Amino acid sequence: MDIENGKVDIQDKKVDIESVLSEKGSNFSVKTTVHIHRLFEKFGFDEVFGRSAVMELLVIWD
């Protein structure tokens, strides 16, 4: 396969954050769940972010 001419589909559907949290988030603390929601509201699916952006967003609220 010629990878230069091919397009890889790395995400064919968007994940519903609520279903993921209800399925996998049962072991998360309330604080972690709130942080996940804040990060998702700010960055969504389409924005890339790093540690400094996470710290800036979450430190304000803690």
PDB file of N, CA, C, O and CB in Angstrom:
ATOM      1  N   MET A   1       0.850  -1.186   0.000  1.00  0.00           N
ATOM      2  CA  MET A   1       0.000   0.000   0.000  1.00  0.00           C
ATOM      3  C   MET A   1       0.890   1.241   0.000  1.00  0.00           C
ATOM      4  O   MET A   1       1.868   1.312   0.744  1.00  0.00           O
ATOM      5  CB  MET A   1      -0.964   0.003   1.230  1.00  0.00           C
ATOM      6  N   ASP A   2       0.552   2.191  -0.817  1.00  0.00           N
ATOM      7  CA  ASP A   2       1.274   3.450  -0.893  1.00  0.00           C
ATOM      8  C   ASP A   2       0.676   4.402   0.147  1.00  0.00           C
ATOM      9  O   ASP A   2      -0.402   4.955  -0.073  1.00  0.00           O
ATOM     10  CB  ASP A   2       1.203   4.061  -2.337  1.00  0.00           C
ATOM     11  N   ILE A   3       1.362   4.595   1.270  1.00  0.00           N
ATOM     12  CA  ILE A   3       0.782   5.392   2.352  1.00  0.00           C
ATOM     13  C   ILE A   3       0.771   6.886   2.063  1.00  0.00           C
ATOM     14  O   ILE A   3       0.016   7.632   2.688  1.00  0.00           O
ATOM     15  CB  ILE A   3       1.536   5.142   3.623  1.00  0.00           C
ATOM     16  N   GLU A   4       1.596   7.329   1.127  1.00  0.00           N
ATOM     17  CA  GLU A   4       1.598   8.750   0.799  1.00  0.00           C
ATOM     18  C   GLU A   4       0.320   9.176   0.095  1.00  0.00           C
ATOM     19  O   GLU A   4      -0.103  10.325   0.225  1.00  0.00           O
ATOM     20  CB  GLU A   4       2.793   9.082  -0.065  1.00  0.00           C
ATOM     21  N   ASN A   5      -0.290   8.282  -0.639  1.00  0.00           N
ATOM     22  CA  ASN A   5      -1.499   8.615  -1.391  1.00  0.00           C
ATOM     23  C   ASN A   5      -2.776   8.167  -0.693  1.00  0.00           C
ATOM     24  O   ASN A   5      -3.874   8.527  -1.116  1.00  0.00           O
ATOM     25  CB  ASN A   5      -1.434   7.995  -2.760  1.00  0.00           C
ATOM     26  N   GLY A   6      -2.641   7.390   0.362  1.00  0.00           N
ATOM     27  CA  GLY A   6      -3.817   6.898   1.077  1.00  0.00           C
ATOM     28  C   GLY A   6      -4.180   7.800   2.233  1.00  0.00           C
ATOM     29  O   GLY A   6      -3.326   8.489   2.792  1.00  0.00           O
ATOM     30  N   LYS A   7      -5.431   7.792   2.583  1.00  0.00           N
ATOM     31  CA  LYS A   7      -5.900   8.582   3.721  1.00  0.00           C
ATOM     32  C   LYS A   7      -6.403   7.617   4.784  1.00  0.00           C
ATOM     33  O   LYS A   7      -7.259   6.775   4.514  1.00  0.00           O
ATOM     34  CB  LYS A   7      -7.024   9.595   3.298  1.00  0.00           C
ATOM     35  N   VAL A   8      -5.882   7.739   5.964  1.00  0.00           N
ATOM     36  CA  VAL A   8      -6.257   6.865   7.056  1.00  0.00           C
ATOM     37  C   VAL A   8      -7.408   7.508   7.824  1.00  0.00           C
ATOM     38  O   VAL A   8      -7.357   8.690   8.165  1.00  0.00           O
ATOM     39  CB  VAL A   8      -5.046   6.586   7.987  1.00  0.00           C
ATOM     40  N   ASP A   9      -8.429   6.728   8.087  1.00  0.00           N
ATOM     41  CA  ASP A   9      -9.569   7.218   8.860  1.00  0.00           C
ATOM     42  C   ASP A   9      -9.343   6.817  10.308  1.00  0.00           C
ATOM     43  O   ASP A   9      -9.617   5.681  10.694  1.00  0.00           O
ATOM     44  CB  ASP A   9     -10.932   6.649   8.316  1.00  0.00           C
ATOM     45  N   ILE A  10      -8.840   7.754  11.110  1.00  0.00           N
ATOM     46  CA  ILE A  10      -8.507   7.408  12.491  1.00  0.00           C
ATOM     47  C   ILE A  10      -9.686   7.545  13.431  1.00  0.00           C
ATOM     48  O   ILE A  10      -9.651   7.031  14.549  1.00  0.00           O
ATOM     49  CB  ILE A  10      -7.382   8.267  12.979  1.00  0.00           C
ATOM     50  N   GLN A  11     -10.724   8.228  12.994  1.00  0.00           N
ATOM     51  CA  GLN A  11     -11.900   8.363  13.848  1.00  0.00           C
ATOM     52  C   GLN A  11     -13.132   8.461  12.946  1.00  0.00           C
ATOM     53  O   GLN A  11     -13.449   9.521  12.407  1.00  0.00           O
ATOM     54  CB  GLN A  11     -11.783   9.617  14.791  1.00  0.00           C
ATOM     55  N   ASP A  12     -13.807   7.337  12.802  1.00  0.00           N
ATOM     56  CA  ASP A  12     -14.941   7.335  11.882  1.00  0.00           C
ATOM     57  C   ASP A  12     -16.229   7.839  12.512  1.00  0.00           C
ATOM     58  O   ASP A  12     -17.170   8.188  11.800  1.00  0.00           O
ATOM     59  CB  ASP A  12     -15.159   5.954  11.353  1.00  0.00           C
ATOM     60  N   LYS A  13     -16.280   7.880  13.824  1.00  0.00           N
ATOM     61  CA  LYS A  13     -17.454   8.460  14.475  1.00  0.00           C
ATOM     62  C   LYS A  13     -17.039   9.155  15.757  1.00  0.00           C
ATOM     63  O   LYS A  13     -16.050   8.786  16.390  1.00  0.00           O
ATOM     64  CB  LYS A  13     -18.516   7.379  14.768  1.00  0.00           C
ATOM     65  N   LYS A  14     -17.800  10.152  16.124  1.00  0.00           N
ATOM     66  CA  LYS A  14     -17.525  10.897  17.345  1.00  0.00           C
ATOM     67  C   LYS A  14     -18.014  10.101  18.550  1.00  0.00           C
ATOM     68  O   LYS A  14     -19.027   9.405  18.480  1.00  0.00           O
ATOM     69  CB  LYS A  14     -18.196  12.292  17.302  1.00  0.00           C
ATOM     70  N   VAL A  15     -17.295  10.210  19.632  1.00  0.00           N
ATOM     71  CA  VAL A  15     -17.654   9.515  20.861  1.00  0.00           C
ATOM     72  C   VAL A  15     -18.592  10.406  21.670  1.00  0.00           C
ATOM     73  O   VAL A  15     -18.348  11.602  21.824  1.00  0.00           O
ATOM     74  CB  VAL A  15     -16.386   9.143  21.689  1.00  0.00           C
ATOM     75  N   ASP A  16     -19.648   9.822  22.175  1.00  0.00           N
ATOM     76  CA  ASP A  16     -20.564  10.535  23.053  1.00  0.00           C
ATOM     77  C   ASP A  16     -19.960  10.527  24.455  1.00  0.00           C
ATOM     78  O   ASP A  16     -19.895   9.487  25.110  1.00  0.00           O
ATOM     79  CB  ASP A  16     -21.997   9.886  23.041  1.00  0.00           C
ATOM     80  N   ILE A  17     -19.526  11.685  24.900  1.00  0.00           N
ATOM     81  CA  ILE A  17     -18.807  11.777  26.172  1.00  0.00           C
ATOM     82  C   ILE A  17     -19.650  11.278  27.339  1.00  0.00           C
ATOM     83  O   ILE A  17     -19.117  10.688  28.279  1.00  0.00           O
ATOM     84  CB  ILE A  17     -18.376  13.213  26.427  1.00  0.00           C
ATOM     85  N   GLU A  18     -20.945  11.505  27.288  1.00  0.00           N
ATOM     86  CA  GLU A  18     -21.817  11.052  28.378  1.00  0.00           C
ATOM     87  C   GLU A  18     -21.867   9.529  28.454  1.00  0.00           C
ATOM     88  O   GLU A  18     -21.853   8.967  29.549  1.00  0.00           O
ATOM     89  CB  GLU A  18     -23.233  11.611  28.193  1.00  0.00           C
ATOM     90  N   SER A  19     -21.924   8.859  27.314  1.00  0.00           N
ATOM     91  CA  SER A  19     -21.966   7.396  27.341  1.00  0.00           C
ATOM     92  C   SER A  19     -20.642   6.815  27.819  1.00  0.00           C
ATOM     93  O   SER A  19     -20.628   5.801  28.516  1.00  0.00           O
ATOM     94  CB  SER A  19     -22.306   6.847  25.955  1.00  0.00           C
ATOM     95  N   VAL A  20     -19.538   7.444  27.454  1.00  0.00           N
ATOM     96  CA  VAL A  20     -18.230   6.975  27.919  1.00  0.00           C
ATOM     97  C   VAL A  20     -18.122   7.139  29.430  1.00  0.00           C
ATOM     98  O   VAL A  20     -17.654   6.239  30.127  1.00  0.00           O
ATOM     99  CB  VAL A  20     -17.088   7.743  27.211  1.00  0.00           C
ATOM    100  N   LEU A  21     -18.559   8.298  29.935  1.00  0.00           N
ATOM    101  CA  LEU A  21     -18.490   8.527  31.372  1.00  0.00           C
ATOM    102  C   LEU A  21     -19.391   7.576  32.146  1.00  0.00           C
ATOM    103  O   LEU A  21     -19.019   7.094  33.216  1.00  0.00           O
ATOM    104  CB  LEU A  21     -18.862   9.958  31.687  1.00  0.00           C
ATOM    105  N   SER A  22     -20.565   7.309  31.612  1.00  0.00           N
ATOM    106  CA  SER A  22     -21.462   6.412  32.342  1.00  0.00           C
ATOM    107  C   SER A  22     -20.934   4.976  32.319  1.00  0.00           C
ATOM    108  O   SER A  22     -21.146   4.215  33.263  1.00  0.00           O
ATOM    109  CB  SER A  22     -22.880   6.466  31.744  1.00  0.00           C
ATOM    110  N   GLU A  23     -20.250   4.616  31.238  1.00  0.00           N
ATOM    111  CA  GLU A  23     -19.723   3.261  31.114  1.00  0.00           C
ATOM    112  C   GLU A  23     -18.408   3.071  31.857  1.00  0.00           C
ATOM    113  O   GLU A  23     -18.235   2.083  32.570  1.00  0.00           O
ATOM    114  CB  GLU A  23     -19.533   2.918  29.662  1.00  0.00           C
ATOM    115  N   LYS A  24     -17.484   4.007  31.695  1.00  0.00           N
ATOM    116  CA  LYS A  24     -16.133   3.846  32.232  1.00  0.00           C
ATOM    117  C   LYS A  24     -15.849   4.752  33.418  1.00  0.00           C
ATOM    118  O   LYS A  24     -14.862   4.559  34.127  1.00  0.00           O
ATOM    119  CB  LYS A  24     -15.124   4.108  31.157  1.00  0.00           C
ATOM    120  N   GLY A  25     -16.695   5.723  33.634  1.00  0.00           N
ATOM    121  CA  GLY A  25     -16.405   6.718  34.639  1.00  0.00           C
ATOM    122  C   GLY A  25     -16.933   6.416  36.019  1.00  0.00           C
ATOM    123  O   GLY A  25     -16.874   7.278  36.896  1.00  0.00           O
ATOM    124  N   SER A  26     -17.439   5.240  36.240  1.00  0.00           N
ATOM    125  CA  SER A  26     -18.000   4.927  37.550  1.00  0.00           C
ATOM    126  C   SER A  26     -16.936   4.938  38.644  1.00  0.00           C
ATOM    127  O   SER A  26     -17.254   5.122  39.819  1.00  0.00           O
ATOM    128  CB  SER A  26     -18.685   3.572  37.513  1.00  0.00           C
ATOM    129  N   ASN A  27     -15.699   4.747  38.269  1.00  0.00           N
ATOM    130  CA  ASN A  27     -14.609   4.767  39.247  1.00  0.00           C
ATOM    131  C   ASN A  27     -13.977   6.149  39.386  1.00  0.00           C
ATOM    132  O   ASN A  27     -13.067   6.339  40.194  1.00  0.00           O
ATOM    133  CB  ASN A  27     -13.547   3.760  38.858  1.00  0.00           C
ATOM    134  N   PHE A  28     -14.460   7.119  38.595  1.00  0.00           N
ATOM    135  CA  PHE A  28     -13.921   8.475  38.669  1.00  0.00           C
ATOM    136  C   PHE A  28     -14.539   9.213  39.844  1.00  0.00           C
ATOM    137  O   PHE A  28     -15.703   9.003  40.188  1.00  0.00           O
ATOM    138  CB  PHE A  28     -14.178   9.241  37.355  1.00  0.00           C
ATOM    139  N   SER A  29     -13.747  10.076  40.450  1.00  0.00           N
ATOM    140  CA  SER A  29     -14.290  10.943  41.491  1.00  0.00           C
ATOM    141  C   SER A  29     -15.165  12.007  40.840  1.00  0.00           C
ATOM    142  O   SER A  29     -15.102  12.218  39.629  1.00  0.00           O
ATOM    143  CB  SER A  29     -13.152  11.597  42.330  1.00  0.00           C
ATOM    144  N   VAL A  30     -15.976  12.669  41.647  1.00  0.00           N
ATOM    145  CA  VAL A  30     -16.821  13.753  41.142  1.00  0.00           C
ATOM    146  C   VAL A  30     -15.938  14.848  40.540  1.00  0.00           C
ATOM    147  O   VAL A  30     -16.261  15.399  39.488  1.00  0.00           O
ATOM    148  CB  VAL A  30     -17.721  14.332  42.279  1.00  0.00           C
ATOM    149  N   LYS A  31     -14.841  15.158  41.196  1.00  0.00           N
ATOM    150  CA  LYS A  31     -13.924  16.193  40.724  1.00  0.00           C
ATOM    151  C   LYS A  31     -13.367  15.844  39.344  1.00  0.00           C
ATOM    152  O   LYS A  31     -13.298  16.706  38.469  1.00  0.00           O
ATOM    153  CB  LYS A  31     -12.776  16.386  41.725  1.00  0.00           C
ATOM    154  N   THR A  32     -12.971  14.591  39.147  1.00  0.00           N
ATOM    155  CA  THR A  32     -12.445  14.155  37.855  1.00  0.00           C
ATOM    156  C   THR A  32     -13.509  14.265  36.778  1.00  0.00           C
ATOM    157  O   THR A  32     -13.224  14.717  35.669  1.00  0.00           O
ATOM    158  CB  THR A  32     -11.928  12.715  37.941  1.00  0.00           C
ATOM    159  N   THR A  33     -14.729  13.861  37.089  1.00  0.00           N
ATOM    160  CA  THR A  33     -15.829  13.946  36.131  1.00  0.00           C
ATOM    161  C   THR A  33     -16.106  15.396  35.749  1.00  0.00           C
ATOM    162  O   THR A  33     -16.341  15.691  34.577  1.00  0.00           O
ATOM    163  CB  THR A  33     -17.095  13.300  36.710  1.00  0.00           C
ATOM    164  N   VAL A  34     -16.083  16.296  36.713  1.00  0.00           N
ATOM    165  CA  VAL A  34     -16.271  17.728  36.436  1.00  0.00           C
ATOM    166  C   VAL A  34     -15.147  18.231  35.530  1.00  0.00           C
ATOM    167  O   VAL A  34     -15.394  18.996  34.598  1.00  0.00           O
ATOM    168  CB  VAL A  34     -16.310  18.549  37.762  1.00  0.00           C
ATOM    169  N   HIS A  35     -13.925  17.806  35.801  1.00  0.00           N
ATOM    170  CA  HIS A  35     -12.790  18.215  34.972  1.00  0.00           C
ATOM    171  C   HIS A  35     -12.948  17.713  33.541  1.00  0.00           C
ATOM    172  O   HIS A  35     -12.668  18.448  32.594  1.00  0.00           O
ATOM    173  CB  HIS A  35     -11.476  17.694  35.569  1.00  0.00           C
ATOM    174  N   ILE A  36     -13.384  16.498  33.378  1.00  0.00           N
ATOM    175  CA  ILE A  36     -13.599  15.943  32.041  1.00  0.00           C
ATOM    176  C   ILE A  36     -14.617  16.776  31.279  1.00  0.00           C
ATOM    177  O   ILE A  36     -14.419  17.090  30.106  1.00  0.00           O
ATOM    178  CB  ILE A  36     -14.065  14.480  32.128  1.00  0.00           C
ATOM    179  N   HIS A  37     -15.703  17.131  31.945  1.00  0.00           N
ATOM    180  CA  HIS A  37     -16.736  17.953  31.299  1.00  0.00           C
ATOM    181  C   HIS A  37     -16.183  19.323  30.918  1.00  0.00           C
ATOM    182  O   HIS A  37     -16.461  19.815  29.825  1.00  0.00           O
ATOM    183  CB  HIS A  37     -17.956  18.116  32.228  1.00  0.00           C
ATOM    184  N   ARG A  38     -15.414  19.938  31.792  1.00  0.00           N
ATOM    185  CA  ARG A  38     -14.847  21.262  31.493  1.00  0.00           C
ATOM    186  C   ARG A  38     -13.895  21.197  30.297  1.00  0.00           C
ATOM    187  O   ARG A  38     -13.929  22.058  29.418  1.00  0.00           O
ATOM    188  CB  ARG A  38     -14.106  21.819  32.726  1.00  0.00           C
ATOM    189  N   LEU A  39     -13.049  20.167  30.277  1.00  0.00           N
ATOM    190  CA  LEU A  39     -12.122  20.005  29.161  1.00  0.00           C
ATOM    191  C   LEU A  39     -12.872  19.777  27.859  1.00  0.00           C
ATOM    192  O   LEU A  39     -12.521  20.354  26.830  1.00  0.00           O
ATOM    193  CB  LEU A  39     -11.164  18.845  29.425  1.00  0.00           C
ATOM    194  N   PHE A  40     -13.893  18.947  27.898  1.00  0.00           N
ATOM    195  CA  PHE A  40     -14.663  18.664  26.690  1.00  0.00           C
ATOM    196  C   PHE A  40     -15.409  19.904  26.206  1.00  0.00           C
ATOM    197  O   PHE A  40     -15.471  20.158  25.004  1.00  0.00           O
ATOM    198  CB  PHE A  40     -15.649  17.525  26.943  1.00  0.00           C
ATOM    199  N   GLU A  41     -15.974  20.676  27.130  1.00  0.00           N
ATOM    200  CA  GLU A  41     -16.674  21.904  26.738  1.00  0.00           C
ATOM    201  C   GLU A  41     -15.720  22.897  26.086  1.00  0.00           C
ATOM    202  O   GLU A  41     -16.089  23.577  25.130  1.00  0.00           O
ATOM    203  CB  GLU A  41     -17.348  22.549  27.955  1.00  0.00           C
ATOM    204  N   LYS A  42     -14.510  22.982  26.592  1.00  0.00           N
ATOM    205  CA  LYS A  42     -13.529  23.940  26.076  1.00  0.00           C
ATOM    206  C   LYS A  42     -12.922  23.480  24.748  1.00  0.00           C
ATOM    207  O   LYS A  42     -12.825  24.263  23.803  1.00  0.00           O
ATOM    208  CB  LYS A  42     -12.421  24.155  27.103  1.00  0.00           C
ATOM    209  N   PHE A  43     -12.515  22.210  24.679  1.00  0.00           N
ATOM    210  CA  PHE A  43     -11.739  21.735  23.542  1.00  0.00           C
ATOM    211  C   PHE A  43     -12.509  20.845  22.580  1.00  0.00           C
ATOM    212  O   PHE A  43     -12.137  20.736  21.411  1.00  0.00           O
ATOM    213  CB  PHE A  43     -10.557  21.001  24.033  1.00  0.00           C
ATOM    214  N   GLY A  44     -13.571  20.209  23.046  1.00  0.00           N
ATOM    215  CA  GLY A  44     -14.373  19.356  22.167  1.00  0.00           C
ATOM    216  C   GLY A  44     -13.558  18.267  21.495  1.00  0.00           C
ATOM    217  O   GLY A  44     -12.583  17.763  22.051  1.00  0.00           O
ATOM    218  N   PHE A  45     -13.977  17.914  20.287  1.00  0.00           N
ATOM    219  CA  PHE A  45     -13.314  16.858  19.531  1.00  0.00           C
ATOM    220  C   PHE A  45     -12.201  17.377  18.635  1.00  0.00           C
ATOM    221  O   PHE A  45     -11.278  16.635  18.299  1.00  0.00           O
ATOM    222  CB  PHE A  45     -14.319  16.121  18.701  1.00  0.00           C
ATOM    223  N   ASP A  46     -12.279  18.632  18.248  1.00  0.00           N
ATOM    224  CA  ASP A  46     -11.465  19.104  17.144  1.00  0.00           C
ATOM    225  C   ASP A  46     -10.239  19.912  17.525  1.00  0.00           C
ATOM    226  O   ASP A  46      -9.462  20.288  16.648  1.00  0.00           O
ATOM    227  CB  ASP A  46     -12.291  19.903  16.265  1.00  0.00           C
ATOM    228  N   GLU A  47     -10.044  20.186  18.790  1.00  0.00           N
ATOM    229  CA  GLU A  47      -8.898  21.007  19.184  1.00  0.00           C
ATOM    230  C   GLU A  47      -7.885  20.161  19.948  1.00  0.00           C
ATOM    231  O   GLU A  47      -8.243  19.363  20.814  1.00  0.00           O
ATOM    232  CB  GLU A  47      -9.355  22.208  20.045  1.00  0.00           C
ATOM    233  N   VAL A  48      -6.639  20.350  19.615  1.00  0.00           N
ATOM    234  CA  VAL A  48      -5.549  19.668  20.306  1.00  0.00           C
ATOM    235  C   VAL A  48      -5.097  20.564  21.454  1.00  0.00           C
ATOM    236  O   VAL A  48      -4.997  21.780  21.296  1.00  0.00           O
ATOM    237  CB  VAL A  48      -4.358  19.343  19.328  1.00  0.00           C
ATOM    238  N   PHE A  49      -4.826  19.963  22.600  1.00  0.00           N
ATOM    239  CA  PHE A  49      -4.394  20.747  23.749  1.00  0.00           C
ATOM    240  C   PHE A  49      -3.337  19.988  24.524  1.00  0.00           C
ATOM    241  O   PHE A  49      -3.226  18.766  24.437  1.00  0.00           O
ATOM    242  CB  PHE A  49      -5.582  21.090  24.655  1.00  0.00           C
ATOM    243  N   GLY A  50      -2.573  20.738  25.276  1.00  0.00           N
ATOM    244  CA  GLY A  50      -1.488  20.150  26.049  1.00  0.00           C
ATOM    245  C   GLY A  50      -1.671  20.377  27.533  1.00  0.00           C
ATOM    246  O   GLY A  50      -2.691  20.891  27.990  1.00  0.00           O
ATOM    247  N   ARG A  51      -0.668  19.985  28.254  1.00  0.00           N
ATOM    248  CA  ARG A  51      -0.715  20.051  29.711  1.00  0.00           C
ATOM    249  C   ARG A  51      -0.914  21.467  30.225  1.00  0.00           C
ATOM    250  O   ARG A  51      -1.691  21.684  31.155  1.00  0.00           O
ATOM    251  CB  ARG A  51       0.548  19.477  30.293  1.00  0.00           C
ATOM    252  N   SER A  52      -0.222  22.431  29.631  1.00  0.00           N
ATOM    253  CA  SER A  52      -0.340  23.804  30.115  1.00  0.00           C
ATOM    254  C   SER A  52      -1.764  24.339  29.936  1.00  0.00           C
ATOM    255  O   SER A  52      -2.255  25.077  30.791  1.00  0.00           O
ATOM    256  CB  SER A  52       0.657  24.707  29.385  1.00  0.00           C
ATOM    257  N   ALA A  53      -2.426  23.977  28.840  1.00  0.00           N
ATOM    258  CA  ALA A  53      -3.809  24.406  28.627  1.00  0.00           C
ATOM    259  C   ALA A  53      -4.741  23.764  29.647  1.00  0.00           C
ATOM    260  O   ALA A  53      -5.671  24.405  30.135  1.00  0.00           O
ATOM    261  CB  ALA A  53      -4.266  24.060  27.204  1.00  0.00           C
ATOM    262  N   VAL A  54      -4.492  22.505  29.965  1.00  0.00           N
ATOM    263  CA  VAL A  54      -5.299  21.807  30.972  1.00  0.00           C
ATOM    264  C   VAL A  54      -5.100  22.457  32.330  1.00  0.00           C
ATOM    265  O   VAL A  54      -6.065  22.705  33.053  1.00  0.00           O
ATOM    266  CB  VAL A  54      -4.932  20.303  31.035  1.00  0.00           C
ATOM    267  N   MET A  55      -3.866  22.731  32.673  1.00  0.00           N
ATOM    268  CA  MET A  55      -3.583  23.353  33.968  1.00  0.00           C
ATOM    269  C   MET A  55      -4.236  24.728  34.059  1.00  0.00           C
ATOM    270  O   MET A  55      -4.826  25.079  35.081  1.00  0.00           O
ATOM    271  CB  MET A  55      -2.065  23.470  34.192  1.00  0.00           C
ATOM    272  N   GLU A  56      -4.125  25.501  32.984  1.00  0.00           N
ATOM    273  CA  GLU A  56      -4.714  26.833  32.985  1.00  0.00           C
ATOM    274  C   GLU A  56      -6.229  26.771  33.154  1.00  0.00           C
ATOM    275  O   GLU A  56      -6.803  27.564  33.900  1.00  0.00           O
ATOM    276  CB  GLU A  56      -4.361  27.565  31.697  1.00  0.00           C
ATOM    277  N   LEU A  57      -6.871  25.845  32.472  1.00  0.00           N
ATOM    278  CA  LEU A  57      -8.327  25.727  32.548  1.00  0.00           C
ATOM    279  C   LEU A  57      -8.782  25.207  33.913  1.00  0.00           C
ATOM    280  O   LEU A  57      -9.750  25.724  34.471  1.00  0.00           O
ATOM    281  CB  LEU A  57      -8.837  24.804  31.442  1.00  0.00           C
ATOM    282  N   LEU A  58      -8.124  24.224  34.443  1.00  0.00           N
ATOM    283  CA  LEU A  58      -8.607  23.562  35.656  1.00  0.00           C
ATOM    284  C   LEU A  58      -8.150  24.227  36.953  1.00  0.00           C
ATOM    285  O   LEU A  58      -8.859  24.140  37.956  1.00  0.00           O
ATOM    286  CB  LEU A  58      -8.158  22.138  35.654  1.00  0.00           C
ATOM    287  N   VAL A  59      -7.009  24.877  36.967  1.00  0.00           N
ATOM    288  CA  VAL A  59      -6.507  25.520  38.183  1.00  0.00           C
ATOM    289  C   VAL A  59      -7.434  26.655  38.595  1.00  0.00           C
ATOM    290  O   VAL A  59      -7.627  26.899  39.786  1.00  0.00           O
ATOM    291  CB  VAL A  59      -5.070  26.049  37.970  1.00  0.00           C
ATOM    292  N   ILE A  60      -8.000  27.340  37.629  1.00  0.00           N
ATOM    293  CA  ILE A  60      -8.917  28.444  37.910  1.00  0.00           C
ATOM    294  C   ILE A  60     -10.125  27.968  38.725  1.00  0.00           C
ATOM    295  O   ILE A  60     -10.639  28.702  39.569  1.00  0.00           O
ATOM    296  CB  ILE A  60      -9.387  29.092  36.597  1.00  0.00           C
ATOM    297  N   TRP A  61     -10.561  26.768  38.471  1.00  0.00           N
ATOM    298  CA  TRP A  61     -11.810  26.269  39.070  1.00  0.00           C
ATOM    299  C   TRP A  61     -11.602  25.529  40.379  1.00  0.00           C
ATOM    300  O   TRP A  61     -12.563  25.302  41.115  1.00  0.00           O
ATOM    301  CB  TRP A  61     -12.508  25.361  38.104  1.00  0.00           C
ATOM    302  N   ASP A  62     -10.381  25.153  40.684  1.00  0.00           N
ATOM    303  CA  ASP A  62     -10.162  24.353  41.914  1.00  0.00           C
ATOM    304  C   ASP A  62     -10.002  25.194  43.146  1.00  0.00           C
ATOM    305  O   ASP A  62      -9.814  24.659  44.239  1.00  0.00           O
ATOM    306  CB  ASP A  62      -8.947  23.487  41.764  1.00  0.00           C
TER     307      ASP A  62
END
